[in-house]
């Protein structure tokens, strides 16, 4: 793997992981465009590299929410931190739907990466999802179990490449009555157990990275994903506070149609 390609993919991964435009969709399309993945080819291509990139964005979330995460950890010993313990329970519950969906249809989800036209169609679906809060916005409520369940189900849908995880989960939170800032924070925190679990599943693959000929490219991709991921977290939180979340929908429509036309004619 060429280092410049790893850096480009890393930057796209970091930005698109938290911007509501689907990192999985953009990475799949970019890899097809750069010749890193062949259309219709097996789903196991570059799985280890993708995991390394996810670890970069994983670290960016930990850094940004470090104070919040410390509070969650302390709640395991400090009984007065009732809200933090509730948050941990909600995060566990929210992770269950995606876990069940992935392991029950693993080959289907991973196989979808091999079909760029399908990925483009899913990007169009993300655009529709991002417009929903403008059309339907219930009265805001205190964040609770109901919101965690809806956001967890949305995360299961977002396993499909092209369906934005952050876009789907934040939208689900908004449609279920959560405040925008709380939905965004919970969406980012949901990312940690999801990627942490994926890392454990692929741990053997990661052990081979150090001995790989592409180790330097992997490291560059990791750093690029970390830095761009950190920037994306700031951008999403700023955008959602301003109520401009639907702007990303128009980008997804353009990206989805472009992908379907380009790869459909190849």
QUINOR-V753356 format. One record per backbone hydrogen bond with DSSP energy under -1.0 kcal/mol. NH is the residue of the N-H (numbers start at 1). CO is the residue of the C=O. E is the energy in kcal/mol with one decimal. If there is no record, write none. Layout:
NH/CO/E  NH/CO/E
This chain:
6/2/-1.9  7/3/-2.3  8/4/-2.3  9/5/-2.7  10/6/-2.2  11/7/-2.5  12/8/-2.3  13/9/-2.7  14/10/-2.5  15/11/-2.3  16/12/-2.7  17/13/-1.7  19/15/-2.2  21/19/-2.8  26/22/-1.9  27/23/-3.0  28/24/-2.2  29/25/-2.4  30/26/-2.7  31/27/-2.5  32/28/-1.9  33/29/-2.5  34/30/-2.4  36/31/-2.7  37/31/-1.3  40/114/-3.1  41/38/-2.2  45/42/-1.1  47/44/-1.4  50/46/-2.4  51/47/-1.8  52/48/-2.1  53/49/-2.2  54/50/-2.1  55/51/-1.9  56/52/-1.4  57/53/-1.8  58/54/-2.4  59/55/-2.1  60/56/-1.4  61/57/-1.8  62/58/-1.9  63/59/-2.3  64/60/-2.2  65/61/-2.7  66/63/-1.0  69/65/-2.8  70/66/-2.1  71/67/-1.9  72/68/-1.8  73/69/-2.3  74/70/-2.6  75/71/-1.4  76/73/-1.4  77/74/-1.8  78/74/-2.7  81/78/-1.7  82/80/-1.8  85/81/-1.6  86/82/-2.1  87/83/-2.1  88/84/-1.9  89/85/-2.0  90/86/-2.6  91/87/-2.3  92/88/-2.0  93/89/-2.4  94/90/-2.6  95/91/-1.2  99/95/-1.8  100/96/-2.6  101/97/-2.5  102/98/-2.6  103/99/-2.1  104/100/-1.6  105/101/-1.4  109/105/-2.3  110/106/-2.5  111/107/-2.1  112/108/-1.3  114/111/-1.5  115/112/-1.6  119/115/-1.8  120/116/-2.4  121/117/-2.0  122/118/-2.1  123/119/-1.8  124/120/-1.5  125/121/-1.6  126/122/-2.0  127/123/-2.0  128/124/-1.9  129/125/-2.3  130/126/-2.4  134/131/-1.1  136/132/-2.9  141/177/-3.2  148/144/-1.8  149/145/-2.3  150/146/-2.1  151/147/-2.4  152/148/-2.1  153/149/-2.2  154/150/-1.8  155/151/-1.8  156/152/-1.4  157/153/-1.5  158/154/-1.6  159/156/-1.3  160/157/-1.5  163/160/-1.8  168/164/-2.6  169/165/-2.4  170/166/-2.4  171/167/-2.0  172/168/-2.2  173/169/-2.1  174/170/-2.5  175/171/-2.9  176/172/-1.3  177/174/-1.4  178/173/-2.8  183/179/-2.7  184/180/-2.2  185/181/-2.2  186/182/-2.5  187/183/-2.1  188/184/-2.1  189/185/-2.3  190/186/-2.4  194/190/-1.4  195/191/-2.5  196/192/-2.8  197/193/-2.5  198/194/-1.7  199/195/-2.2  200/196/-1.7  201/197/-2.0  202/198/-1.8  203/200/-1.0  206/202/-1.7  207/203/-1.6  209/206/-1.6  212/209/-1.4  215/212/-1.4  218/214/-2.4  219/215/-2.2  220/216/-2.2  221/217/-2.5  222/218/-2.3  223/219/-2.4  224/220/-2.4  225/221/-2.4  226/222/-2.2  227/223/-2.4  228/224/-2.3  229/225/-2.0  230/226/-2.0  231/227/-1.8  232/228/-2.2  233/229/-2.0  234/230/-1.5  235/231/-2.2  236/232/-2.7  237/233/-2.1  238/234/-2.1  239/235/-2.5  240/236/-2.8  241/237/-1.4  242/238/-1.1  244/239/-2.1  247/244/-1.6  248/245/-1.3  249/246/-1.3  251/247/-1.1  252/248/-2.1  253/249/-2.1  254/250/-2.0  255/251/-3.0  256/252/-2.8  257/253/-2.3  258/254/-2.4  259/255/-2.3  260/256/-2.3  261/257/-2.4  262/258/-2.9  263/259/-2.5  264/260/-1.2  265/261/-1.4
